[in-house]
Amino acid sequence: MTTTTYKAGIGTRVLNFLVDTILIAILSIGLMNYWKFYVFYYHIPHYNFWVFFFVVLFVYYALFEYFWGRTLGKWFSFTKVVDTNGRRPSAIAILIRSVARLIPIDIFFIPFIGAPLHDYLSKTTLHEI
């Protein structure tokens, strides 16, 4: 008996995005506040919130998708990242996917190429399981 997986729709992607972005924002705020303590007491350089946000975003997606093929948002929506053959993506594909997420207009490629830029560049997709 074979299992059939289906490509995730835009609504599922929006749900994943919301769950993951809220978690990334919370982690970024916590890390920034932790850093502010050292800025105040040890006079080390201050960084803007967006530096913490993009670093956390990259690390969050890279680690979760490399080790489990899914983030917490994807666990919530029962989806998983796969390559074009339906298998686990390579480490390079996950790295490309994570770097491409840092491009602010990443999501706006869906109407033109049928997928977000991070899927297109890394040759991966999101499937329901």
N, CA, C and O atoms as CSV, one atom per row, in Angstrom:
chain,resi,resn,atom,element,x,y,z
A,1,MET,N,N,0.834,-1.168,0.000
A,1,MET,CA,C,0.000,0.000,0.000
A,1,MET,C,C,0.886,1.240,0.000
A,1,MET,O,O,1.768,1.364,0.849
A,2,THR,N,N,0.669,2.146,-0.925
A,2,THR,CA,C,1.466,3.363,-1.000
A,2,THR,C,C,0.696,4.532,-0.401
A,2,THR,O,O,-0.534,4.573,-0.420
A,3,THR,N,N,1.449,5.464,0.122
A,3,THR,CA,C,0.843,6.648,0.702
A,3,THR,C,C,0.946,7.788,-0.289
A,3,THR,O,O,2.015,8.037,-0.848
A,4,THR,N,N,-0.140,8.471,-0.506
A,4,THR,CA,C,-0.144,9.596,-1.421
A,4,THR,C,C,-0.077,10.887,-0.615
A,4,THR,O,O,-0.814,11.068,0.354
A,5,THR,N,N,0.815,11.777,-1.031
A,5,THR,CA,C,0.881,13.080,-0.395
A,5,THR,C,C,0.443,14.126,-1.408
A,5,THR,O,O,0.601,13.947,-2.615
A,6,TYR,N,N,-0.098,15.196,-0.906
A,6,TYR,CA,C,-0.591,16.261,-1.759
A,6,TYR,C,C,0.162,17.543,-1.471
A,6,TYR,O,O,0.566,17.812,-0.340
A,7,LYS,N,N,0.339,18.325,-2.520
A,7,LYS,CA,C,1.005,19.610,-2.381
A,7,LYS,C,C,0.138,20.525,-1.514
A,7,LYS,O,O,-1.074,20.612,-1.710
A,8,ALA,N,N,0.764,21.199,-0.566
A,8,ALA,CA,C,0.032,22.087,0.352
A,8,ALA,C,C,-0.443,23.332,-0.383
A,8,ALA,O,O,0.242,23.845,-1.267
A,9,GLY,N,N,-1.616,23.806,-0.009
A,9,GLY,CA,C,-2.190,24.990,-0.628
A,9,GLY,C,C,-1.726,26.279,0.030
A,9,GLY,O,O,-0.965,26.269,0.998
A,10,ILE,N,N,-2.199,27.381,-0.518
A,10,ILE,CA,C,-1.792,28.694,-0.030
A,10,ILE,C,C,-2.310,28.937,1.393
A,10,ILE,O,O,-1.603,29.529,2.209
A,11,GLY,N,N,-3.519,28.494,1.697
A,11,GLY,CA,C,-4.056,28.662,3.049
A,11,GLY,C,C,-3.196,27.969,4.094
A,11,GLY,O,O,-2.975,28.506,5.180
A,12,THR,N,N,-2.713,26.785,3.767
A,12,THR,CA,C,-1.829,26.056,4.674
A,12,THR,C,C,-0.521,26.809,4.842
A,12,THR,O,O,0.018,26.888,5.946
A,13,ARG,N,N,-0.011,27.360,3.751
A,13,ARG,CA,C,1.229,28.137,3.823
A,13,ARG,C,C,1.058,29.381,4.695
A,13,ARG,O,O,1.965,29.749,5.442
A,14,VAL,N,N,-0.102,30.025,4.599
A,14,VAL,CA,C,-0.370,31.211,5.422
A,14,VAL,C,C,-0.406,30.817,6.901
A,14,VAL,O,O,0.156,31.516,7.744
A,15,LEU,N,N,-1.058,29.711,7.212
A,15,LEU,CA,C,-1.106,29.233,8.591
A,15,LEU,C,C,0.306,28.944,9.110
A,15,LEU,O,O,0.653,29.341,10.223
A,16,ASN,N,N,1.111,28.260,8.312
A,16,ASN,CA,C,2.502,27.985,8.700
A,16,ASN,C,C,3.258,29.281,8.957
A,16,ASN,O,O,3.967,29.419,9.954
A,17,PHE,N,N,3.095,30.222,8.044
A,17,PHE,CA,C,3.781,31.506,8.152
A,17,PHE,C,C,3.405,32.224,9.444
A,17,PHE,O,O,4.278,32.730,10.148
A,18,LEU,N,N,2.108,32.270,9.762
A,18,LEU,CA,C,1.669,32.967,10.963
A,18,LEU,C,C,2.214,32.318,12.228
A,18,LEU,O,O,2.732,33.012,13.103
A,19,VAL,N,N,2.104,31.007,12.336
A,19,VAL,CA,C,2.592,30.305,13.525
A,19,VAL,C,C,4.098,30.487,13.667
A,19,VAL,O,O,4.583,30.817,14.749
A,20,ASP,N,N,4.838,30.277,12.587
A,20,ASP,CA,C,6.296,30.387,12.652
A,20,ASP,C,C,6.751,31.818,12.905
A,20,ASP,O,O,7.694,32.032,13.667
A,21,THR,N,N,6.109,32.797,12.289
A,21,THR,CA,C,6.521,34.186,12.468
A,21,THR,C,C,6.259,34.663,13.893
A,21,THR,O,O,7.065,35.409,14.449
A,22,ILE,N,N,5.160,34.248,14.485
A,22,ILE,CA,C,4.889,34.607,15.881
A,22,ILE,C,C,5.958,34.012,16.791
A,22,ILE,O,O,6.456,34.693,17.688
A,23,LEU,N,N,6.313,32.753,16.570
A,23,LEU,CA,C,7.360,32.123,17.386
A,23,LEU,C,C,8.716,32.798,17.170
A,23,LEU,O,O,9.454,33.018,18.130
A,24,ILE,N,N,9.046,33.122,15.935
A,24,ILE,CA,C,10.316,33.786,15.631
A,24,ILE,C,C,10.351,35.168,16.271
A,24,ILE,O,O,11.388,35.571,16.799
A,25,ALA,N,N,9.242,35.901,16.235
A,25,ALA,CA,C,9.190,37.231,16.852
A,25,ALA,C,C,9.379,37.137,18.364
A,25,ALA,O,O,10.105,37.941,18.949
A,26,ILE,N,N,8.733,36.162,18.996
A,26,ILE,CA,C,8.886,35.985,20.447
A,26,ILE,C,C,10.336,35.648,20.800
A,26,ILE,O,O,10.899,36.225,21.730
A,27,LEU,N,N,10.936,34.719,20.061
A,27,LEU,CA,C,12.335,34.377,20.301
A,27,LEU,C,C,13.255,35.567,20.071
A,27,LEU,O,O,14.209,35.770,20.823
A,28,SER,N,N,12.975,36.352,19.040
A,28,SER,CA,C,13.801,37.523,18.719
A,28,SER,C,C,13.711,38.584,19.806
A,28,SER,O,O,14.719,39.177,20.188
A,29,ILE,N,N,12.509,38.820,20.300
A,29,ILE,CA,C,12.329,39.802,21.380
A,29,ILE,C,C,13.068,39.352,22.635
A,29,ILE,O,O,13.729,40.155,23.294
A,30,GLY,N,N,12.955,38.075,22.960
A,30,GLY,CA,C,13.668,37.543,24.121
A,30,GLY,C,C,15.173,37.663,23.970
A,30,GLY,O,O,15.864,38.065,24.906
A,31,LEU,N,N,15.678,37.321,22.807
A,31,LEU,CA,C,17.117,37.415,22.564
A,31,LEU,C,C,17.588,38.860,22.582
A,31,LEU,O,O,18.662,39.154,23.106
A,32,MET,N,N,16.794,39.771,22.014
A,32,MET,CA,C,17.150,41.185,22.000
A,32,MET,C,C,17.184,41.743,23.424
A,32,MET,O,O,18.092,42.502,23.763
A,33,ASN,N,N,16.224,41.385,24.249
A,33,ASN,CA,C,16.213,41.852,25.637
A,33,ASN,C,C,17.382,41.281,26.432
A,33,ASN,O,O,17.958,41.968,27.275
A,34,TYR,N,N,17.724,40.056,26.171
A,34,TYR,CA,C,18.903,39.444,26.792
A,34,TYR,C,C,20.154,40.213,26.391
A,34,TYR,O,O,21.011,40.492,27.229
A,35,TRP,N,N,20.258,40.556,25.111
A,35,TRP,CA,C,21.405,41.296,24.594
A,35,TRP,C,C,21.474,42.698,25.188
A,35,TRP,O,O,22.562,43.201,25.468
A,36,LYS,N,N,20.306,43.337,25.384
A,36,LYS,CA,C,20.265,44.700,25.946
A,36,LYS,C,C,20.913,44.767,27.329
A,36,LYS,O,O,21.530,45.774,27.674
A,37,PHE,N,N,20.778,43.712,28.115
A,37,PHE,CA,C,21.418,43.657,29.421
A,37,PHE,C,C,22.918,43.849,29.269
A,37,PHE,O,O,23.520,44.640,29.996
A,38,TYR,N,N,23.528,43.130,28.330
A,38,TYR,CA,C,24.967,43.223,28.115
A,38,TYR,C,C,25.361,44.553,27.479
A,38,TYR,O,O,26.450,45.068,27.730
A,39,VAL,N,N,24.474,45.102,26.659
A,39,VAL,CA,C,24.732,46.425,26.074
A,39,VAL,C,C,24.823,47.458,27.184
A,39,VAL,O,O,25.722,48.299,27.186
A,40,PHE,N,N,23.895,47.396,28.123
A,40,PHE,CA,C,23.843,48.378,29.203
A,40,PHE,C,C,25.022,48.229,30.172
A,40,PHE,O,O,25.672,49.218,30.511
A,41,TYR,N,N,25.295,47.016,30.610
A,41,TYR,CA,C,26.296,46.817,31.647
A,41,TYR,C,C,27.723,46.658,31.123
A,41,TYR,O,O,28.672,47.001,31.827
A,42,TYR,N,N,27.889,46.154,29.923
A,42,TYR,CA,C,29.239,45.908,29.412
A,42,TYR,C,C,29.592,46.773,28.203
A,42,TYR,O,O,30.676,46.647,27.633
A,43,HIS,N,N,28.668,47.650,27.821
A,43,HIS,CA,C,28.912,48.609,26.738
A,43,HIS,C,C,29.352,47.936,25.435
A,43,HIS,O,O,30.263,48.410,24.756
A,44,ILE,N,N,28.702,46.845,25.104
A,44,ILE,CA,C,28.955,46.182,23.818
A,44,ILE,C,C,28.019,46.791,22.780
A,44,ILE,O,O,27.092,47.510,23.153
A,45,PRO,N,N,28.225,46.535,21.506
A,45,PRO,CA,C,27.412,47.177,20.470
A,45,PRO,C,C,25.918,46.825,20.572
A,45,PRO,O,O,25.545,45.699,20.897
A,46,HIS,N,N,25.105,47.803,20.290
A,46,HIS,CA,C,23.653,47.627,20.245
A,46,HIS,C,C,23.244,47.247,18.823
A,46,HIS,O,O,23.776,47.795,17.858
A,47,TYR,N,N,22.307,46.317,18.689
A,47,TYR,CA,C,21.797,45.922,17.378
A,47,TYR,C,C,20.294,46.150,17.323
A,47,TYR,O,O,19.593,46.008,18.324
A,48,ASN,N,N,19.823,46.497,16.164
A,48,ASN,CA,C,18.406,46.719,15.920
A,48,ASN,C,C,17.646,45.398,16.032
A,48,ASN,O,O,18.226,44.326,15.857
A,49,PHE,N,N,16.350,45.479,16.322
A,49,PHE,CA,C,15.506,44.288,16.437
A,49,PHE,C,C,15.579,43.423,15.190
A,49,PHE,O,O,15.584,42.195,15.285
A,50,TRP,N,N,15.635,44.056,14.011
A,50,TRP,CA,C,15.593,43.294,12.762
A,50,TRP,C,C,16.817,42.408,12.581
A,50,TRP,O,O,16.736,41.385,11.902
A,51,VAL,N,N,17.927,42.769,13.160
A,51,VAL,CA,C,19.113,41.897,13.108
A,51,VAL,C,C,18.803,40.597,13.843
A,51,VAL,O,O,19.067,39.507,13.334
A,52,PHE,N,N,18.246,40.721,15.033
A,52,PHE,CA,C,17.881,39.527,15.803
A,52,PHE,C,C,16.807,38.718,15.073
A,52,PHE,O,O,16.874,37.490,15.024
A,53,PHE,N,N,15.821,39.413,14.508
A,53,PHE,CA,C,14.733,38.728,13.820
A,53,PHE,C,C,15.254,37.889,12.654
A,53,PHE,O,O,14.887,36.721,12.528
A,54,PHE,N,N,16.101,38.465,11.802
A,54,PHE,CA,C,16.573,37.728,10.630
A,54,PHE,C,C,17.546,36.613,10.999
A,54,PHE,O,O,17.576,35.576,10.337
A,55,VAL,N,N,18.337,36.813,12.040
A,55,VAL,CA,C,19.228,35.736,12.498
A,55,VAL,C,C,18.408,34.579,13.051
A,55,VAL,O,O,18.663,33.420,12.724
A,56,VAL,N,N,17.428,34.891,13.888
A,56,VAL,CA,C,16.567,33.844,14.447
A,56,VAL,C,C,15.786,33.159,13.335
A,56,VAL,O,O,15.646,31.936,13.348
A,57,LEU,N,N,15.274,33.922,12.373
A,57,LEU,CA,C,14.528,33.350,11.252
A,57,LEU,C,C,15.380,32.335,10.493
A,57,LEU,O,O,14.926,31.224,10.217
A,58,PHE,N,N,16.604,32.709,10.158
A,58,PHE,CA,C,17.489,31.803,9.420
A,58,PHE,C,C,17.785,30.543,10.231
A,58,PHE,O,O,17.645,29.430,9.725
A,59,VAL,N,N,18.188,30.717,11.475
A,59,VAL,CA,C,18.561,29.566,12.316
A,59,VAL,C,C,17.350,28.668,12.571
A,59,VAL,O,O,17.464,27.444,12.507
A,60,TYR,N,N,16.198,29.264,12.858
A,60,TYR,CA,C,14.969,28.511,13.130
A,60,TYR,C,C,14.616,27.605,11.953
A,60,TYR,O,O,14.431,26.399,12.119
A,61,TYR,N,N,14.525,28.199,10.762
A,61,TYR,CA,C,14.145,27.401,9.591
A,61,TYR,C,C,15.219,26.389,9.224
A,61,TYR,O,O,14.900,25.247,8.893
A,62,ALA,N,N,16.485,26.788,9.278
A,62,ALA,CA,C,17.566,25.880,8.896
A,62,ALA,C,C,17.603,24.655,9.815
A,62,ALA,O,O,17.681,23.525,9.335
A,63,LEU,N,N,17.549,24.870,11.111
A,63,LEU,CA,C,17.644,23.741,12.045
A,63,LEU,C,C,16.403,22.846,11.998
A,63,LEU,O,O,16.524,21.626,11.883
A,64,PHE,N,N,15.229,23.437,12.085
A,64,PHE,CA,C,14.007,22.620,12.095
A,64,PHE,C,C,13.830,21.846,10.789
A,64,PHE,O,O,13.485,20.665,10.812
A,65,GLU,N,N,14.065,22.504,9.654
A,65,GLU,CA,C,13.850,21.814,8.382
A,65,GLU,C,C,14.966,20.812,8.087
A,65,GLU,O,O,14.731,19.818,7.401
A,66,TYR,N,N,16.168,21.055,8.589
A,66,TYR,CA,C,17.245,20.091,8.374
A,66,TYR,C,C,17.020,18.825,9.207
A,66,TYR,O,O,17.124,17.714,8.689
A,67,PHE,N,N,16.717,18.992,10.480
A,67,PHE,CA,C,16.596,17.825,11.361
A,67,PHE,C,C,15.255,17.105,11.237
A,67,PHE,O,O,15.215,15.876,11.295
A,68,TRP,N,N,14.157,17.844,11.067
A,68,TRP,CA,C,12.842,17.208,11.061
A,68,TRP,C,C,12.061,17.392,9.767
A,68,TRP,O,O,11.024,16.753,9.586
A,69,GLY,N,N,12.527,18.240,8.872
A,69,GLY,CA,C,11.814,18.487,7.623
A,69,GLY,C,C,10.572,19.335,7.812
A,69,GLY,O,O,9.766,19.472,6.891
A,70,ARG,N,N,10.414,19.894,8.974
A,70,ARG,CA,C,9.234,20.698,9.282
A,70,ARG,C,C,9.520,21.618,10.463
A,70,ARG,O,O,10.334,21.310,11.334
A,71,THR,N,N,8.839,22.738,10.468
A,71,THR,CA,C,8.917,23.673,11.584
A,71,THR,C,C,7.713,23.434,12.490
A,71,THR,O,O,6.889,22.561,12.219
A,72,LEU,N,N,7.617,24.202,13.553
A,72,LEU,CA,C,6.471,24.030,14.449
A,72,LEU,C,C,5.163,24.367,13.737
A,72,LEU,O,O,4.139,23.730,13.984
A,73,GLY,N,N,5.192,25.362,12.860
A,73,GLY,CA,C,4.002,25.690,12.071
A,73,GLY,C,C,3.610,24.554,11.140
A,73,GLY,O,O,2.424,24.293,10.939
A,74,LYS,N,N,4.601,23.879,10.575
A,74,LYS,CA,C,4.325,22.745,9.683
A,74,LYS,C,C,3.820,21.540,10.476
A,74,LYS,O,O,2.993,20.777,9.976
A,75,TRP,N,N,4.305,21.362,11.696
A,75,TRP,CA,C,3.769,20.295,12.541
A,75,TRP,C,C,2.298,20.570,12.841
A,75,TRP,O,O,1.471,19.657,12.831
A,76,PHE,N,N,1.984,21.821,13.103
A,76,PHE,CA,C,0.618,22.219,13.409
A,76,PHE,C,C,-0.324,21.956,12.234
A,76,PHE,O,O,-1.480,21.587,12.437
A,77,SER,N,N,0.168,22.146,11.002
A,77,SER,CA,C,-0.687,21.968,9.816
A,77,SER,C,C,-0.463,20.632,9.102
A,77,SER,O,O,-1.010,20.416,8.020
A,78,PHE,N,N,0.318,19.748,9.681
A,78,PHE,CA,C,0.580,18.422,9.118
A,78,PHE,C,C,1.172,18.505,7.712
A,78,PHE,O,O,0.695,17.845,6.788
A,79,THR,N,N,2.205,19.313,7.562
A,79,THR,CA,C,2.907,19.421,6.287
A,79,THR,C,C,4.390,19.178,6.505
A,79,THR,O,O,4.892,19.221,7.629
A,80,LYS,N,N,5.079,18.922,5.396
A,80,LYS,CA,C,6.504,18.605,5.463
A,80,LYS,C,C,7.194,19.092,4.197
A,80,LYS,O,O,6.596,19.096,3.121
A,81,VAL,N,N,8.454,19.502,4.325
A,81,VAL,CA,C,9.249,19.937,3.189
A,81,VAL,C,C,9.839,18.700,2.506
A,81,VAL,O,O,10.429,17.838,3.157
A,82,VAL,N,N,9.667,18.631,1.184
A,82,VAL,CA,C,10.231,17.527,0.408
A,82,VAL,C,C,10.885,18.094,-0.848
A,82,VAL,O,O,10.597,19.217,-1.260
A,83,ASP,N,N,11.771,17.301,-1.450
A,83,ASP,CA,C,12.362,17.739,-2.716
A,83,ASP,C,C,11.412,17.401,-3.870
A,83,ASP,O,O,10.296,16.933,-3.641
A,84,THR,N,N,11.850,17.635,-5.087
A,84,THR,CA,C,10.962,17.420,-6.239
A,84,THR,C,C,10.590,15.956,-6.434
A,84,THR,O,O,9.611,15.655,-7.117
A,85,ASN,N,N,11.360,15.040,-5.844
A,85,ASN,CA,C,11.051,13.607,-5.944
A,85,ASN,C,C,10.251,13.093,-4.759
A,85,ASN,O,O,9.969,11.897,-4.675
A,86,GLY,N,N,9.880,13.985,-3.838
A,86,GLY,CA,C,9.105,13.576,-2.675
A,86,GLY,C,C,9.940,13.037,-1.537
A,86,GLY,O,O,9.403,12.477,-0.582
A,87,ARG,N,N,11.255,13.200,-1.627
A,87,ARG,CA,C,12.147,12.706,-0.579
A,87,ARG,C,C,12.638,13.857,0.293
A,87,ARG,O,O,12.366,15.028,0.025
A,88,ARG,N,N,13.359,13.495,1.331
A,88,ARG,CA,C,13.943,14.481,2.231
A,88,ARG,C,C,14.930,15.364,1.458
A,88,ARG,O,O,15.773,14.839,0.729
A,89,PRO,N,N,14.845,16.692,1.600
A,89,PRO,CA,C,15.766,17.574,0.876
A,89,PRO,C,C,17.187,17.482,1.429
A,89,PRO,O,O,17.395,17.126,2.589
A,90,SER,N,N,18.152,17.807,0.582
A,90,SER,CA,C,19.552,17.787,1.000
A,90,SER,C,C,19.845,18.975,1.913
A,90,SER,O,O,19.055,19.914,2.002
A,91,ALA,N,N,20.983,18.919,2.584
A,91,ALA,CA,C,21.398,20.015,3.459
A,91,ALA,C,C,21.599,21.302,2.667
A,91,ALA,O,O,21.283,22.386,3.157
A,92,ILE,N,N,22.119,21.193,1.456
A,92,ILE,CA,C,22.312,22.373,0.600
A,92,ILE,C,C,20.963,22.990,0.234
A,92,ILE,O,O,20.820,24.213,0.237
A,93,ALA,N,N,19.986,22.163,-0.077
A,93,ALA,CA,C,18.652,22.665,-0.411
A,93,ALA,C,C,18.034,23.392,0.781
A,93,ALA,O,O,17.391,24.426,0.607
A,94,ILE,N,N,18.221,22.869,1.976
A,94,ILE,CA,C,17.705,23.518,3.184
A,94,ILE,C,C,18.426,24.840,3.413
A,94,ILE,O,O,17.799,25.829,3.791
A,95,LEU,N,N,19.731,24.865,3.189
A,95,LEU,CA,C,20.501,26.102,3.344
A,95,LEU,C,C,20.032,27.167,2.350
A,95,LEU,O,O,19.835,28.323,2.723
A,96,ILE,N,N,19.856,26.777,1.090
A,96,ILE,CA,C,19.363,27.705,0.066
A,96,ILE,C,C,17.970,28.196,0.437
A,96,ILE,O,O,17.669,29.385,0.325
A,97,ARG,N,N,17.141,27.290,0.872
A,97,ARG,CA,C,15.769,27.625,1.272
A,97,ARG,C,C,15.763,28.626,2.430
A,97,ARG,O,O,14.974,29.571,2.426
A,98,SER,N,N,16.632,28.426,3.411
A,98,SER,CA,C,16.691,29.307,4.580
A,98,SER,C,C,17.239,30.682,4.223
A,98,SER,O,O,16.752,31.689,4.736
A,99,VAL,N,N,18.236,30.740,3.357
A,99,VAL,CA,C,18.801,32.028,2.929
A,99,VAL,C,C,17.776,32.797,2.092
A,99,VAL,O,O,17.629,34.010,2.247
A,100,ALA,N,N,17.073,32.096,1.213
A,100,ALA,CA,C,16.087,32.753,0.345
A,100,ALA,C,C,14.928,33.345,1.144
A,100,ALA,O,O,14.294,34.299,0.693
A,101,ARG,N,N,14.645,32.798,2.310
A,101,ARG,CA,C,13.582,33.348,3.157
A,101,ARG,C,C,13.926,34.750,3.665
A,101,ARG,O,O,13.033,35.495,4.068
A,102,LEU,N,N,15.192,35.108,3.649
A,102,LEU,CA,C,15.620,36.430,4.115
A,102,LEU,C,C,15.283,37.530,3.110
A,102,LEU,O,O,15.351,38.715,3.437
A,103,ILE,N,N,14.923,37.140,1.901
A,103,ILE,CA,C,14.542,38.118,0.870
A,103,ILE,C,C,13.118,38.581,1.181
A,103,ILE,O,O,12.195,37.767,1.196
A,104,PRO,N,N,12.932,39.882,1.431
A,104,PRO,CA,C,11.611,40.352,1.862
A,104,PRO,C,C,10.469,40.083,0.877
A,104,PRO,O,O,9.321,39.962,1.304
A,105,ILE,N,N,10.745,39.987,-0.412
A,105,ILE,CA,C,9.672,39.780,-1.386
A,105,ILE,C,C,9.512,38.310,-1.776
A,105,ILE,O,O,8.901,37.997,-2.797
A,106,ASP,N,N,10.056,37.428,-0.971
A,106,ASP,CA,C,10.023,35.987,-1.228
A,106,ASP,C,C,8.618,35.474,-1.544
A,106,ASP,O,O,8.438,34.748,-2.521
A,107,ILE,N,N,7.645,35.829,-0.755
A,107,ILE,CA,C,6.286,35.293,-0.887
A,107,ILE,C,C,5.563,35.830,-2.121
A,107,ILE,O,O,4.629,35.195,-2.610
A,108,PHE,N,N,5.975,36.980,-2.628
A,108,PHE,CA,C,5.266,37.602,-3.748
A,108,PHE,C,C,5.550,36.931,-5.090
A,108,PHE,O,O,5.044,37.382,-6.118
A,109,PHE,N,N,6.340,35.874,-5.102
A,109,PHE,CA,C,6.617,35.140,-6.335
A,109,PHE,C,C,5.549,34.088,-6.636
A,109,PHE,O,O,5.528,33.533,-7.734
A,110,ILE,N,N,4.668,33.807,-5.685
A,110,ILE,CA,C,3.655,32.758,-5.876
A,110,ILE,C,C,2.814,32.973,-7.134
A,110,ILE,O,O,2.622,32.011,-7.879
A,111,PRO,N,N,2.300,34.170,-7.419
A,111,PRO,CA,C,1.471,34.324,-8.631
A,111,PRO,C,C,2.255,34.139,-9.934
A,111,PRO,O,O,1.671,33.793,-10.961
A,112,PHE,N,N,3.556,34.364,-9.902
A,112,PHE,CA,C,4.353,34.328,-11.123
A,112,PHE,C,C,4.978,32.964,-11.410
A,112,PHE,O,O,5.024,32.538,-12.563
A,113,ILE,N,N,5.456,32.279,-10.376
A,113,ILE,CA,C,6.119,30.987,-10.598
A,113,ILE,C,C,5.393,29.835,-9.911
A,113,ILE,O,O,5.840,28.690,-9.990
A,114,GLY,N,N,4.287,30.121,-9.241
A,114,GLY,CA,C,3.486,29.076,-8.617
A,114,GLY,C,C,4.005,28.591,-7.282
A,114,GLY,O,O,3.470,27.634,-6.721
A,115,ALA,N,N,5.031,29.228,-6.764
A,115,ALA,CA,C,5.611,28.846,-5.478
A,115,ALA,C,C,6.383,30.038,-4.923
A,115,ALA,O,O,6.763,30.935,-5.676
A,116,PRO,N,N,6.615,30.055,-3.616
A,116,PRO,CA,C,7.475,31.106,-3.076
A,116,PRO,C,C,8.898,30.942,-3.618
A,116,PRO,O,O,9.292,29.856,-4.041
A,117,LEU,N,N,9.643,32.012,-3.597
A,117,LEU,CA,C,11.003,31.975,-4.131
A,117,LEU,C,C,11.872,30.942,-3.433
A,117,LEU,O,O,12.705,30.301,-4.074
A,118,HIS,N,N,11.688,30.769,-2.119
A,118,HIS,CA,C,12.520,29.795,-1.401
A,118,HIS,C,C,12.260,28.370,-1.877
A,118,HIS,O,O,13.181,27.553,-1.859
A,119,ASP,N,N,11.049,28.044,-2.299
A,119,ASP,CA,C,10.762,26.721,-2.873
A,119,ASP,C,C,11.393,26.583,-4.256
A,119,ASP,O,O,11.994,25.558,-4.577
A,120,TYR,N,N,11.250,27.614,-5.058
A,120,TYR,CA,C,11.749,27.586,-6.431
A,120,TYR,C,C,13.277,27.457,-6.469
A,120,TYR,O,O,13.805,26.633,-7.215
A,121,LEU,N,N,13.980,28.251,-5.685
A,121,LEU,CA,C,15.448,28.227,-5.706
A,121,LEU,C,C,16.023,26.936,-5.131
A,121,LEU,O,O,17.047,26.443,-5.605
A,122,SER,N,N,15.371,26.395,-4.117
A,122,SER,CA,C,15.897,25.188,-3.480
A,122,SER,C,C,15.366,23.901,-4.096
A,122,SER,O,O,15.767,22.806,-3.701
A,123,LYS,N,N,14.457,24.033,-5.070
A,123,LYS,CA,C,13.840,22.869,-5.735
A,123,LYS,C,C,13.178,21.947,-4.709
A,123,LYS,O,O,13.343,20.727,-4.734
A,124,THR,N,N,12.420,22.582,-3.804
A,124,THR,CA,C,11.663,21.850,-2.794
A,124,THR,C,C,10.212,22.288,-2.872
A,124,THR,O,O,9.869,23.229,-3.588
A,125,THR,N,N,9.376,21.601,-2.135
A,125,THR,CA,C,7.970,21.980,-2.049
A,125,THR,C,C,7.439,21.556,-0.691
A,125,THR,O,O,8.134,20.901,0.085
A,126,LEU,N,N,6.219,21.932,-0.420
A,126,LEU,CA,C,5.579,21.626,0.850
A,126,LEU,C,C,4.429,20.666,0.575
A,126,LEU,O,O,3.532,20.975,-0.209
A,127,HIS,N,N,4.454,19.501,1.219
A,127,HIS,CA,C,3.407,18.496,1.015
A,127,HIS,C,C,2.666,18.222,2.301
A,127,HIS,O,O,3.241,18.252,3.389
A,128,GLU,N,N,1.385,17.956,2.164
A,128,GLU,CA,C,0.582,17.520,3.312
A,128,GLU,C,C,0.884,16.058,3.584
A,128,GLU,O,O,1.081,15.269,2.660
A,129,ILE,N,N,0.919,15.703,4.872
A,129,ILE,CA,C,1.196,14.304,5.213
A,129,ILE,C,C,0.021,13.693,5.949
A,129,ILE,O,O,0.067,12.519,6.318
